[in-house]
Amino acid sequence: MSGSWIVYAIGFLAQLLFSARLIMQWIKSEETKKIQIPTLFWKLSLQGAVLLFIYGYLRDDMAIMLGQFLVYGGYFRNLQLQGEWGKSGIMFKIYVIGLPILIALYIIFLGQLNWEDLIKGDNISTWLIILGIVGQLIYTTRFIYQWIHAERNNESDLPLKFWIISLVGSILIFTYGIFRDDPVLIAAHFFGGIVYIRNLFIIRKSAE
């Protein structure tokens, strides 16, 4: 099941949503020559995180599941800081609140989640598991940092360090994806790395 086309389809759909948020953010930033963060960025983040968590569960990949679990609250908070959560449609709210609850209930009561298998991995070397978890933790830290930054400034934005952390974490996860033979991670973080580098150049030019 972990390598079936249905599982990969879920993973690619999740990464499609993440890529769409980056493309939108990239285009708006190019237009203004300044880093922009549209509301849809956070809405796509929430929807993509749900799907990628499911993908991680189906792939028995603790690194992916952990990463999406840790950043979910930050996505919510940024929508609130932009004053957009209350304006969101009922179907969107059901998706990003109700679906995660159903997933959690399924895993707890009906799923066959074996934490020992997730930690040890299925035919995966220990060093590779460590690489994946470290990569996801660093990649996740970018949104934890952004969340703290947003709370301090009472404003939802993406500062310089966010993009630096994104690039470092993306390189590690890209490497992990290569060794893991995971086309979803490889494609997503190759494209993501390009956007992160471009945003760093935009920030540098806007500061001159």
Secondary structure, DSSP 8 states (H G I E B T S, - for coil): -TTSHHHHHHHHHHHHHHHHHHHHHHHHHHHHTS----HHHHHHHHHHHHHHHHHHHHTT-HHHHHHHHHHHHHHHHHHHHTT-TTTS-HHHHIIIIIHHHHHHHHHHHT----HHHHHH-SS--HHHHHHHHHHHHHHHHHHHHHHHHHHHHTS----HHHHHHHHHHHHHHHHHHHHHT-HHHHHHHHHHHHHHHHHHHHHHHHT-
